Amino acid sequence: MTTGFIGLGVMGQPMALNLARAGTDLIVWNRTPERTRPLRDAGAAVAADPAEVFAKAETVIVMLANDTVIDHVLGPVTFAGRTLVHMGTTAPAYSAGLAARVRAAGGAYVEAPVSGSRGPAAAGELVVMLAGDAPDLDRVEPLLRPMCREAVRCGPVSGALLMKLAVNTFLISMVTGLAEAFHFAARHDLDRATLLAALDAGPMASAVSRAKGRKLLDRDFAVQAAIRDVRYNSDLIVRAGVESPLLEVCRQLFAETDRAGYGGEDMAAVIRALEARSREAGRRATMDG
């Protein structure tokens, strides 16, 4: 059986490469054609357009930026007899509407957002959250294994995306707090390597704190999870209708970082917004003095 993969961005490309390297009969498409070259080199076929992917693949994985892009890319395709696996992050209500559209056309639908950034994607260490009808999940879950170390079932459609937003609520506030700790240390002339050592040795240490802490120490903001994508996720969380005061603050900081021109940098670059606020507070204090 042939599997399609549409969307070879920061996350999608390493995910698709893991499928190709695992021997999956794969056909891919991306809006920016040069992103398909590593997949071709790994043995995947490259489609001329999304319609060709759906014509040749029984199951099509979609890893696209947002609902607007999904609607544009999938507009001309036919879902009948196909299983659509939505692995990106959108509003849960949008996913429910897409599921209804696919099923009405005679297709099957699986919601499968992932937790993890580019590093875990490349290593096949993502956690996938699955929602949909049980027979569809039974069929799709083994297909996703080369990309993921764990699969968590979350009930019917919308359940997986709601779970993803809950996970991201913790992730975004944690990384923002870590950036604030590094900013605090810098403002008080503390050795930040010592801060990282203390954090790594303590009870709050995690794969995320170690990876993002190293980025903050080295000022290495090469993208793993982009500022603009985290801002988008923060918007989804805050709009979900639950009191999220910490996330509202985080959303403001990520928006400030994005507007300052750093949207393509890693989420650890949110420290830039904190630094900008401190510089502005110092400027005001000087003027008032």
Backbone as CSV, one residue per row, in Angstrom:
resi,resn,N_x,N_y,N_z,CA_x,CA_y,CA_z,C_x,C_y,C_z
1,MET,0.837,-1.189,0.000,0.000,0.000,0.000,0.878,1.247,0.000
2,THR,0.455,2.233,-0.766,1.205,3.483,-0.876,0.675,4.495,0.133
3,THR,1.590,5.217,0.749,1.245,6.275,1.697,1.664,7.611,1.110
4,GLY,0.804,8.604,1.240,1.137,9.947,0.805,1.531,10.819,1.978
5,PHE,2.377,11.810,1.718,2.774,12.766,2.761,2.812,14.146,2.115
6,ILE,1.985,15.043,2.640,1.888,16.408,2.131,2.305,17.375,3.222
7,GLY,3.341,18.182,2.949,3.814,19.171,3.915,5.170,18.797,4.479
8,LEU,6.244,19.303,3.873,7.601,18.921,4.243,8.354,20.101,4.853
9,GLY,7.746,20.694,5.870,8.348,21.827,6.559,9.315,21.391,7.643
10,VAL,9.458,22.239,8.656,10.409,21.982,9.745,10.168,20.614,10.382
11,MET,8.910,20.265,10.586,8.565,18.970,11.180,8.306,17.904,10.124
12,GLY,7.606,18.277,9.074,7.160,17.282,8.109,8.284,16.581,7.389
13,GLN,9.331,17.327,7.005,10.408,16.688,6.254,11.099,15.566,7.029
14,PRO,11.550,15.792,8.281,12.168,14.669,9.005,11.192,13.541,9.303
15,MET,9.925,13.868,9.523,8.934,12.811,9.747,8.794,11.930,8.508
16,ALA,8.667,12.561,7.346,8.529,11.796,6.109,9.787,10.993,5.809
17,LEU,10.950,11.566,6.115,12.199,10.830,5.900,12.253,9.562,6.725
18,ASN,11.739,9.624,7.947,11.719,8.411,8.763,10.825,7.339,8.147
19,LEU,9.712,7.749,7.553,8.861,6.779,6.860,9.594,6.164,5.669
20,ALA,10.233,7.021,4.869,10.936,6.518,3.689,12.056,5.562,4.084
21,ARG,12.803,5.914,5.106,13.931,5.079,5.529,13.477,3.766,6.143
22,ALA,12.228,3.744,6.628,11.673,2.504,7.176,11.116,1.595,6.085
23,GLY,11.208,2.028,4.837,10.743,1.196,3.730,9.317,1.438,3.302
24,THR,8.673,2.496,3.820,7.307,2.812,3.420,7.277,3.194,1.942
25,ASP,6.315,2.635,1.210,6.091,3.035,-0.186,5.448,4.411,-0.149
26,LEU,6.229,5.460,-0.431,5.839,6.821,-0.102,5.808,7.703,-1.344
27,ILE,4.775,8.537,-1.425,4.707,9.595,-2.430,4.470,10.912,-1.699
28,VAL,5.232,11.955,-2.042,5.213,13.193,-1.266,4.931,14.384,-2.178
29,TRP,4.488,15.455,-1.547,4.313,16.736,-2.239,4.531,17.852,-1.234
30,ASN,5.110,18.955,-1.723,5.311,20.135,-0.893,5.169,21.375,-1.757
31,ARG,4.663,22.447,-1.148,4.475,23.691,-1.909,5.802,24.250,-2.401
32,THR,6.883,24.055,-1.621,8.222,24.467,-2.036,8.953,23.231,-2.550
33,PRO,9.099,23.073,-3.866,9.574,21.799,-4.426,10.950,21.354,-3.921
34,GLU,11.854,22.305,-3.624,13.195,21.877,-3.216,13.189,21.073,-1.918
35,ARG,12.135,21.237,-1.105,12.044,20.466,0.139,11.817,18.976,-0.124
36,THR,11.434,18.613,-1.355,11.195,17.199,-1.668,12.478,16.452,-2.021
37,ARG,13.573,17.160,-2.283,14.790,16.512,-2.785,15.312,15.424,-1.849
38,PRO,15.421,15.682,-0.510,15.896,14.601,0.364,14.975,13.373,0.351
39,LEU,13.680,13.601,0.139,12.757,12.465,0.080,12.970,11.660,-1.191
40,ARG,13.185,12.359,-2.307,13.483,11.650,-3.551,14.759,10.825,-3.400
41,ASP,15.766,11.435,-2.766,17.033,10.726,-2.557,16.853,9.500,-1.666
42,ALA,15.847,9.556,-0.777,15.584,8.429,0.127,14.654,7.386,-0.499
43,GLY,14.251,7.597,-1.753,13.457,6.594,-2.449,11.987,6.896,-2.607
44,ALA,11.528,8.039,-2.102,10.111,8.389,-2.235,9.836,8.939,-3.627
45,ALA,8.611,8.719,-4.088,8.154,9.361,-5.317,7.716,10.787,-4.985
46,VAL,7.848,11.672,-5.958,7.444,13.063,-5.777,6.299,13.366,-6.729
47,ALA,5.170,13.795,-6.174,3.978,14.081,-6.968,4.041,15.480,-7.563
48,ALA,3.306,15.652,-8.648,3.233,16.967,-9.279,2.298,17.899,-8.533
49,ASP,1.305,17.341,-7.825,0.332,18.146,-7.099,-0.365,17.264,-6.063
50,PRO,-1.138,17.858,-5.150,-1.822,17.052,-4.133,-2.784,16.035,-4.716
51,ALA,-3.432,16.363,-5.820,-4.378,15.416,-6.424,-3.684,14.118,-6.807
52,GLU,-2.437,14.211,-7.281,-1.708,12.991,-7.625,-1.422,12.150,-6.388
53,VAL,-1.131,12.808,-5.277,-0.912,12.061,-4.038,-2.160,11.253,-3.691
54,PHE,-3.322,11.903,-3.741,-4.560,11.209,-3.383,-4.942,10.155,-4.421
55,ALA,-4.550,10.352,-5.650,-4.853,9.356,-6.677,-4.046,8.077,-6.482
56,LYS,-2.831,8.204,-5.915,-1.922,7.057,-5.840,-1.784,6.455,-4.453
57,ALA,-2.209,7.163,-3.411,-2.002,6.687,-2.033,-3.327,6.370,-1.369
58,GLU,-3.367,5.257,-0.655,-4.566,4.877,0.092,-4.717,5.702,1.368
59,THR,-3.587,6.019,1.989,-3.576,6.833,3.198,-2.701,8.054,2.934
60,VAL,-3.205,9.240,3.280,-2.461,10.478,3.036,-2.283,11.216,4.357
61,ILE,-1.038,11.438,4.724,-0.683,12.200,5.921,-0.508,13.658,5.528
62,VAL,-1.106,14.540,6.292,-1.013,15.972,6.032,-0.361,16.644,7.227
63,MET,0.744,17.360,6.967,1.464,18.078,8.021,1.659,19.513,7.543
64,LEU,0.579,20.281,7.593,0.562,21.640,7.067,0.401,22.662,8.180
65,ALA,0.698,23.915,7.863,0.883,24.947,8.884,-0.383,25.310,9.639
66,ASN,-1.512,25.410,8.926,-2.738,25.868,9.582,-3.938,25.535,8.716
67,ASP,-5.131,25.897,9.195,-6.351,25.520,8.482,-6.460,26.193,7.115
68,THR,-5.992,27.430,7.001,-6.054,28.121,5.706,-5.231,27.387,4.656
69,VAL,-4.044,26.963,5.032,-3.189,26.226,4.107,-3.811,24.878,3.764
70,ILE,-4.355,24.201,4.757,-4.994,22.903,4.500,-6.134,23.052,3.500
71,ASP,-6.989,24.039,3.704,-8.110,24.239,2.786,-7.621,24.520,1.371
72,HIS,-6.567,25.316,1.252,-6.036,25.641,-0.072,-5.449,24.402,-0.752
73,VAL,-4.665,23.627,-0.009,-3.976,22.476,-0.593,-4.957,21.348,-0.918
74,LEU,-5.921,21.121,-0.042,-6.830,19.988,-0.217,-8.081,20.333,-1.017
75,GLY,-8.233,21.603,-1.377,-9.436,22.009,-2.088,-9.799,21.149,-3.278
76,PRO,-8.841,20.839,-4.175,-9.211,20.110,-5.387,-9.167,18.583,-5.286
77,VAL,-8.830,18.017,-4.123,-8.617,16.570,-4.054,-9.925,15.834,-3.797
78,THR,-9.886,14.523,-4.055,-11.032,13.646,-3.825,-10.719,12.716,-2.664
79,PHE,-11.592,12.695,-1.661,-11.345,11.910,-0.451,-11.917,10.490,-0.518
80,ALA,-12.763,10.213,-1.474,-13.450,8.919,-1.514,-12.454,7.761,-1.507
81,GLY,-12.651,6.823,-0.595,-11.806,5.647,-0.519,-10.429,5.892,0.063
82,ARG,-10.193,7.077,0.591,-8.889,7.409,1.143,-9.004,7.683,2.643
83,THR,-7.893,7.497,3.354,-7.819,7.859,4.761,-6.934,9.090,4.883
84,LEU,-7.500,10.156,5.425,-6.742,11.385,5.656,-6.262,11.401,7.102
85,VAL,-4.963,11.570,7.298,-4.365,11.631,8.637,-3.860,13.056,8.842
86,HIS,-4.536,13.787,9.702,-4.217,15.194,9.971,-3.267,15.254,11.161
87,MET,-1.968,15.533,10.860,-0.950,15.524,11.912,-0.525,16.919,12.347
88,GLY,-1.034,17.953,11.708,-0.699,19.309,12.103,-1.524,19.766,13.289
89,THR,-1.390,21.039,13.614,-2.125,21.618,14.743,-3.070,22.686,14.219
90,THR,-4.352,22.465,14.466,-5.391,23.432,14.108,-6.366,23.523,15.275
91,ALA,-7.323,24.416,15.163,-8.388,24.453,16.157,-9.145,23.124,16.131
92,PRO,-9.499,22.586,17.288,-10.246,21.328,17.312,-11.533,21.386,16.499
93,ALA,-12.219,22.514,16.539,-13.470,22.624,15.775,-13.214,22.528,14.278
94,TYR,-12.113,23.077,13.813,-11.778,22.955,12.393,-11.570,21.488,12.026
95,SER,-10.845,20.758,12.862,-10.595,19.342,12.600,-11.906,18.555,12.538
96,ALA,-12.829,18.868,13.428,-14.123,18.180,13.406,-14.851,18.442,12.088
97,GLY,-14.782,19.678,11.603,-15.404,20.004,10.326,-14.731,19.296,9.162
98,LEU,-13.399,19.202,9.193,-12.672,18.501,8.147,-13.008,17.017,8.162
99,ALA,-13.128,16.444,9.353,-13.512,15.038,9.470,-14.881,14.795,8.840
100,ALA,-15.841,15.682,9.116,-17.179,15.533,8.544,-17.126,15.613,7.021
101,ARG,-16.300,16.520,6.525,-16.169,16.684,5.074,-15.573,15.435,4.424
102,VAL,-14.538,14.886,5.025,-13.891,13.688,4.474,-14.848,12.504,4.511
103,ARG,-15.530,12.327,5.625,-16.442,11.180,5.761,-17.629,11.300,4.819
104,ALA,-18.136,12.515,4.640,-19.259,12.714,3.715,-18.866,12.375,2.283
105,ALA,-17.579,12.524,1.961,-17.098,12.214,0.617,-16.730,10.747,0.448
106,GLY,-16.904,9.944,1.512,-16.607,8.521,1.424,-15.215,8.138,1.851
107,GLY,-14.551,9.018,2.615,-13.224,8.717,3.121,-13.235,8.467,4.619
108,ALA,-12.066,8.161,5.165,-11.887,7.980,6.608,-10.944,9.061,7.114
109,TYR,-11.030,9.351,8.408,-10.284,10.473,8.972,-9.671,10.089,10.307
110,VAL,-8.388,10.422,10.475,-7.692,10.226,11.746,-7.014,11.538,12.120
111,GLU,-7.252,11.961,13.346,-6.604,13.148,13.901,-5.364,12.675,14.639
112,ALA,-4.183,13.230,14.299,-2.942,12.687,14.861,-1.878,13.756,15.092
113,PRO,-2.175,14.795,15.879,-1.139,15.787,16.176,-0.025,15.171,17.015
114,VAL,1.154,15.799,16.961,2.303,15.248,17.676,2.838,16.233,18.697
115,SER,3.478,15.685,19.714,4.206,16.472,20.694,5.686,16.244,20.454
116,GLY,6.426,17.345,20.298,7.852,17.259,20.017,8.234,18.279,18.969
117,SER,9.526,18.556,18.856,10.023,19.540,17.909,10.870,18.840,16.851
118,ARG,11.665,19.617,16.110,12.411,19.050,14.984,13.385,17.953,15.424
119,GLY,14.047,18.125,16.573,14.991,17.112,17.034,14.326,15.752,17.237
120,PRO,13.278,15.683,18.074,12.563,14.413,18.219,11.954,13.907,16.909
121,ALA,11.544,14.827,16.029,11.009,14.397,14.732,12.076,13.660,13.936
122,ALA,13.296,14.203,13.919,14.378,13.565,13.185,14.751,12.219,13.794
123,ALA,14.649,12.121,15.116,15.028,10.890,15.807,13.913,9.852,15.859
124,GLY,12.732,10.192,15.335,11.593,9.273,15.438,11.085,9.127,16.845
125,GLU,11.205,10.205,17.650,10.873,10.158,19.064,9.650,11.001,19.414
126,LEU,8.823,11.319,18.446,7.620,12.102,18.720,6.611,11.279,19.505
127,VAL,5.716,11.980,20.181,4.542,11.349,20.791,3.341,11.781,19.961
128,VAL,2.604,10.810,19.439,1.440,11.123,18.612,0.178,10.882,19.421
129,MET,-0.733,11.822,19.343,-2.044,11.701,19.973,-3.067,11.391,18.886
130,LEU,-3.832,10.332,19.065,-4.714,9.828,18.022,-6.174,9.977,18.416
131,ALA,-7.002,10.361,17.451,-8.447,10.404,17.663,-9.142,9.994,16.368
132,GLY,-10.267,9.305,16.531,-11.016,8.835,15.377,-11.722,7.541,15.706
133,ASP,-12.245,6.895,14.692,-12.908,5.605,14.881,-11.863,4.515,15.097
134,ALA,-12.152,3.594,16.005,-11.167,2.579,16.400,-10.613,1.784,15.213
135,PRO,-11.431,1.331,14.256,-10.849,0.583,13.132,-9.854,1.417,12.322
136,ASP,-10.131,2.695,12.184,-9.205,3.570,11.459,-7.900,3.745,12.236
137,LEU,-8.010,3.883,13.550,-6.804,4.021,14.375,-5.978,2.742,14.332
138,ASP,-6.653,1.587,14.364,-5.936,0.310,14.307,-5.144,0.191,13.004
139,ARG,-5.694,0.718,11.935,-5.040,0.634,10.632,-3.898,1.646,10.510
140,VAL,-4.078,2.839,11.055,-3.118,3.921,10.857,-1.963,3.872,11.856
141,GLU,-2.234,3.473,13.084,-1.193,3.548,14.124,0.097,2.830,13.741
142,PRO,0.076,1.609,13.196,1.351,0.975,12.815,2.103,1.750,11.740
143,LEU,1.382,2.426,10.870,2.010,3.217,9.817,2.827,4.372,10.400
144,LEU,2.370,4.917,11.525,3.032,6.076,12.119,4.226,5.713,12.993
145,ARG,4.413,4.442,13.279,5.434,4.016,14.231,6.845,4.484,13.898
146,PRO,7.275,4.516,12.628,8.638,4.992,12.359,8.880,6.448,12.751
147,MET,7.798,7.205,12.952,7.941,8.619,13.306,7.823,8.871,14.797
148,CYS,7.311,7.901,15.546,6.883,8.163,16.927,7.338,7.063,17.864
149,ARG,7.703,7.450,19.066,8.058,6.441,20.076,6.854,6.031,20.908
150,GLU,5.795,6.837,20.871,4.617,6.533,21.683,3.367,7.041,20.973
151,ALA,2.311,6.260,21.054,1.007,6.670,20.531,0.000,6.640,21.672
152,VAL,-0.750,7.738,21.830,-1.729,7.866,22.907,-3.102,8.091,22.275
153,ARG,-4.041,7.210,22.551,-5.386,7.345,21.981,-6.246,8.263,22.848
154,CYS,-6.958,9.161,22.176,-7.676,10.231,22.873,-9.162,10.267,22.537
155,GLY,-9.717,9.156,22.083,-11.155,9.096,21.842,-11.536,9.586,20.458
156,PRO,-12.757,10.122,20.311,-13.231,10.573,19.004,-12.544,11.865,18.560
157,VAL,-12.765,12.219,17.307,-12.148,13.396,16.703,-12.431,14.660,17.515
158,SER,-11.429,15.477,17.607,-11.232,16.678,18.428,-10.512,16.340,19.722
159,GLY,-10.620,15.097,20.187,-9.960,14.718,21.435,-8.451,14.831,21.375
160,ALA,-7.862,14.460,20.227,-6.407,14.502,20.119,-5.900,15.939,20.069
161,LEU,-6.593,16.801,19.332,-6.143,18.194,19.257,-6.374,18.928,20.574
162,LEU,-7.445,18.622,21.263,-7.629,19.207,22.590,-6.507,18.758,23.526
163,MET,-6.134,17.469,23.425,-5.033,16.970,24.242,-3.723,17.651,23.873
164,LYS,-3.491,17.861,22.575,-2.282,18.564,22.129,-2.234,19.967,22.720
165,LEU,-3.350,20.673,22.748,-3.363,22.020,23.319,-3.095,21.980,24.821
166,ALA,-3.607,20.951,25.498,-3.321,20.815,26.930,-1.822,20.589,27.157
167,VAL,-1.218,19.730,26.349,0.221,19.474,26.450,1.012,20.753,26.173
168,ASN,0.597,21.480,25.137,1.318,22.700,24.785,1.157,23.801,25.822
169,THR,0.060,23.782,26.568,-0.105,24.746,27.658,1.053,24.622,28.643
170,PHE,1.409,23.398,28.959,2.534,23.158,29.867,3.860,23.484,29.187
171,LEU,4.047,23.011,27.962,5.308,23.208,27.256,5.643,24.688,27.093
172,ILE,4.679,25.476,26.617,4.959,26.880,26.314,5.270,27.660,27.580
173,SER,4.494,27.422,28.637,4.761,28.133,29.889,6.097,27.698,30.493
174,MET,6.457,26.420,30.318,7.730,25.927,30.853,8.919,26.581,30.139
175,VAL,8.889,26.623,28.811,10.012,27.207,28.075,10.092,28.712,28.308
176,THR,8.939,29.371,28.418,8.950,30.804,28.714,9.551,31.053,30.094
177,GLY,9.184,30.237,31.072,9.761,30.365,32.406,11.260,30.114,32.415
178,LEU,11.713,29.162,31.601,13.143,28.887,31.499,13.872,30.097,30.911
179,ALA,13.298,30.692,29.869,13.902,31.899,29.287,13.954,33.024,30.312
180,GLU,12.899,33.149,31.119,12.875,34.194,32.146,13.959,33.949,33.195
181,ALA,14.206,32.678,33.526,15.266,32.360,34.488,16.636,32.764,33.943
182,PHE,16.884,32.495,32.663,18.159,32.892,32.057,18.274,34.404,31.967
183,HIS,17.171,35.068,31.695,17.194,36.529,31.644,17.475,37.102,33.038
184,PHE,16.852,36.544,34.063,17.096,36.964,35.446,18.584,36.810,35.779
185,ALA,19.149,35.658,35.420,20.560,35.406,35.727,21.464,36.418,35.033
186,ALA,21.152,36.708,33.768,21.978,37.666,33.032,21.899,39.060,33.636
187,ARG,20.714,39.473,34.040,20.545,40.817,34.606,21.249,40.965,35.944
188,HIS,21.472,39.841,36.626,22.169,39.881,37.914,23.615,39.384,37.802
189,ASP,24.120,39.335,36.587,25.515,38.968,36.325,25.884,37.599,36.895
190,LEU,24.939,36.681,36.853,25.222,35.312,37.270,25.803,34.525,36.102
191,ASP,26.587,33.519,36.413,27.149,32.662,35.379,26.048,31.728,34.873
192,ARG,25.720,31.844,33.603,24.586,31.094,33.076,24.910,29.621,32.868
193,ALA,26.205,29.286,32.692,26.574,27.871,32.638,26.316,27.212,33.991
194,THR,26.559,27.958,35.056,26.273,27.433,36.399,24.771,27.280,36.601
195,LEU,23.992,28.235,36.095,22.541,28.104,36.159,22.088,26.838,35.450
196,LEU,22.619,26.596,34.253,22.219,25.400,33.513,22.606,24.135,34.269
197,ALA,23.784,24.124,34.870,24.209,22.959,35.649,23.281,22.719,36.827
198,ALA,22.882,23.798,37.507,21.970,23.663,38.646,20.612,23.127,38.201
199,LEU,20.124,23.639,37.072,18.834,23.163,36.567,18.911,21.697,36.137
200,ASP,20.000,21.339,35.440,20.157,19.963,34.965,20.250,18.963,36.104
201,ALA,20.762,19.421,37.254,20.929,18.519,38.406,19.701,18.473,39.294
202,GLY,18.745,19.350,39.044,17.619,19.487,39.962,16.375,18.725,39.534
203,PRO,15.317,18.844,40.341,14.100,18.063,40.107,13.282,18.537,38.907
204,MET,13.571,19.714,38.376,12.811,20.217,37.231,13.429,19.845,35.899
205,ALA,14.559,19.151,35.927,15.263,18.821,34.685,14.415,17.905,33.812
206,SER,14.490,18.139,32.505,13.762,17.324,31.530,14.491,17.428,30.204
207,ALA,14.071,16.625,29.246,14.651,16.723,27.906,14.454,18.126,27.340
208,VAL,13.299,18.713,27.617,13.022,20.058,27.107,13.914,21.085,27.785
209,SER,14.021,21.041,29.116,14.827,22.044,29.824,16.294,21.940,29.435
210,ARG,16.778,20.723,29.215,18.184,20.560,28.825,18.421,21.106,27.417
211,ALA,17.528,20.778,26.498,17.716,21.241,25.113,17.566,22.752,25.012
212,LYS,16.506,23.295,25.602,16.288,24.742,25.482,17.264,25.517,26.368
213,GLY,17.650,24.949,27.493,18.648,25.603,28.332,19.975,25.742,27.605
214,ARG,20.377,24.710,26.886,21.612,24.783,26.109,21.502,25.842,25.010
215,LYS,20.337,25.928,24.372,20.136,26.961,23.357,20.247,28.366,23.966
216,LEU,19.657,28.545,25.132,19.726,29.849,25.785,21.150,30.184,26.208
217,LEU,21.873,29.197,26.695,23.256,29.429,27.093,24.115,29.827,25.898
218,ASP,23.938,29.137,24.788,24.769,29.356,23.601,24.227,30.437,22.674
219,ARG,23.050,30.983,22.994,22.364,31.915,22.095,22.213,31.277,20.711
220,ASP,21.872,30.011,20.718,21.672,29.246,19.492,20.167,29.148,19.249
221,PHE,19.656,29.974,18.359,18.222,30.003,18.114,17.861,29.384,16.768
222,ALA,18.726,28.479,16.266,18.364,27.695,15.088,17.081,26.933,15.399
223,VAL,16.172,26.909,14.443,14.804,26.510,14.748,14.653,25.012,14.996
224,GLN,13.999,24.709,16.094,13.444,23.392,16.381,11.916,23.490,16.416
225,ALA,11.437,24.500,17.125,10.004,24.859,17.127,9.970,26.380,17.018
226,ALA,9.419,26.879,15.929,9.564,28.293,15.598,8.692,29.192,16.465
227,ILE,9.190,30.397,16.713,8.450,31.409,17.460,7.056,31.609,16.860
228,ARG,6.967,31.764,15.533,5.662,32.038,14.925,4.703,30.859,15.110
229,ASP,5.234,29.632,15.115,4.368,28.468,15.319,3.889,28.383,16.768
230,VAL,4.771,28.718,17.701,4.377,28.710,19.113,3.363,29.820,19.379
231,ARG,3.548,30.947,18.730,2.543,32.023,18.846,1.185,31.542,18.359
232,TYR,1.171,30.851,17.230,-0.072,30.293,16.680,-0.711,29.307,17.660
233,ASN,0.111,28.420,18.225,-0.407,27.471,19.219,-0.953,28.189,20.447
234,SER,-0.265,29.234,20.884,-0.738,30.008,22.037,-2.095,30.639,21.754
235,ASP,-2.259,31.141,20.534,-3.553,31.716,20.139,-4.655,30.671,20.227
236,LEU,-4.376,29.460,19.753,-5.381,28.391,19.802,-5.766,28.068,21.242
237,ILE,-4.771,28.024,22.123,-5.040,27.692,23.522,-5.902,28.775,24.174
238,VAL,-5.497,30.028,23.984,-6.219,31.126,24.630,-7.637,31.239,24.088
239,ARG,-7.820,30.914,22.785,-9.154,30.998,22.190,-10.034,29.794,22.512
240,ALA,-9.484,28.810,23.214,-10.240,27.584,23.485,-11.289,27.763,24.573
241,GLY,-11.350,28.936,25.186,-12.446,29.227,26.093,-12.238,28.825,27.533
242,VAL,-10.989,28.557,27.926,-10.671,28.204,29.314,-9.740,29.281,29.862
243,GLU,-9.905,29.640,31.124,-9.025,30.634,31.729,-7.570,30.148,31.662
244,SER,-6.725,30.910,30.989,-5.320,30.543,30.812,-4.440,31.774,31.022
245,PRO,-4.382,32.300,32.237,-3.646,33.560,32.454,-2.157,33.449,32.152
246,LEU,-1.528,32.310,32.474,-0.111,32.150,32.159,0.114,32.155,30.653
247,LEU,-0.758,31.457,29.933,-0.614,31.396,28.480,-0.888,32.740,27.829
248,GLU,-1.749,33.544,28.436,-1.995,34.876,27.881,-0.718,35.718,27.937
249,VAL,0.011,35.631,29.036,1.287,36.341,29.147,2.284,35.787,28.137
250,CYS,2.356,34.462,28.032,3.279,33.850,27.066,2.932,34.279,25.650
251,ARG,1.654,34.313,25.340,1.232,34.705,23.997,1.717,36.116,23.680
252,GLN,1.609,37.014,24.632,2.073,38.381,24.415,3.578,38.419,24.144
253,LEU,4.348,37.627,24.895,5.799,37.614,24.716,6.195,37.026,23.361
254,PHE,5.530,35.955,22.951,5.838,35.365,21.649,5.412,36.302,20.522
255,ALA,4.300,37.002,20.700,3.869,37.967,19.693,4.889,39.097,19.567
256,GLU,5.409,39.585,20.690,6.416,40.651,20.659,7.687,40.173,19.951
257,THR,8.082,38.933,20.218,9.283,38.384,19.568,9.067,38.255,18.071
258,ASP,7.892,37.791,17.685,7.558,37.645,16.268,7.547,39.000,15.569
259,ARG,6.905,39.975,16.181,6.816,41.310,15.562,8.186,41.969,15.442
260,ALA,9.112,41.594,16.314,10.464,42.161,16.257,11.311,41.535,15.148
261,GLY,10.741,40.565,14.425,11.441,39.985,13.288,12.100,38.645,13.541
262,TYR,11.755,37.983,14.657,12.410,36.732,15.015,11.470,35.525,14.908
263,GLY,10.430,35.640,14.105,9.434,34.570,14.023,9.973,33.249,13.543
264,GLY,11.048,33.268,12.758,11.623,32.026,12.256,12.635,31.392,13.179
265,GLU,12.928,32.021,14.309,13.885,31.452,15.253,13.197,30.472,16.197
266,ASP,14.011,29.725,16.925,13.476,28.749,17.879,12.734,29.443,19.012
267,MET,11.815,28.713,19.633,10.992,29.291,20.691,11.817,29.804,21.864
268,ALA,13.042,29.301,22.038,13.902,29.819,23.108,14.211,31.296,22.909
269,ALA,14.076,31.771,21.671,14.344,33.186,21.381,13.314,34.113,21.996
270,VAL,12.296,33.582,22.677,11.353,34.433,23.409,12.093,35.284,24.447
271,ILE,13.303,34.873,24.815,14.102,35.688,25.730,14.348,37.080,25.144
272,ARG,14.301,37.207,23.824,14.513,38.515,23.196,13.437,39.517,23.630
273,ALA,12.207,39.049,23.807,11.137,39.946,24.256,11.385,40.410,25.680
274,LEU,11.864,39.520,26.523,12.188,39.900,27.898,13.325,40.917,27.924
275,GLU,14.328,40.686,27.086,15.452,41.625,27.024,14.997,42.988,26.521
276,ALA,14.116,42.983,25.534,13.607,44.254,25.007,12.809,45.002,26.064
277,ARG,12.010,44.287,26.838,11.244,44.931,27.911,12.183,45.534,28.954
278,SER,13.244,44.808,29.293,14.190,45.322,30.293,14.908,46.558,29.774
279,ARG,15.288,46.527,28.500,15.944,47.714,27.928,15.008,48.916,27.947
280,GLU,13.745,48.685,27.634,12.780,49.788,27.631,12.546,50.298,29.047
281,ALA,12.473,49.384,30.026,12.309,49.820,31.417,13.514,50.635,31.869
282,GLY,14.726,50.216,31.446,15.922,50.985,31.811,15.927,52.361,31.166
283,ARG,15.501,52.433,29.905,15.445,53.712,29.229,14.484,54.669,29.926
284,ARG,13.319,54.131,30.315,12.327,54.982,31.008,12.860,55.447,32.346
285,ALA,13.550,54.555,33.056,14.107,54.922,34.359,15.143,56.030,34.209
286,THR,15.939,55.949,33.158,16.950,56.995,32.915,16.291,58.329,32.614
287,MET,15.237,58.284,31.786,14.525,59.534,31.456,13.854,60.135,32.679
288,ASP,13.279,59.275,33.519,12.595,59.775,34.724,13.608,60.337,35.709
289,GLY,14.818,59.754,35.706,15.837,60.238,36.640,16.417,61.566,36.206
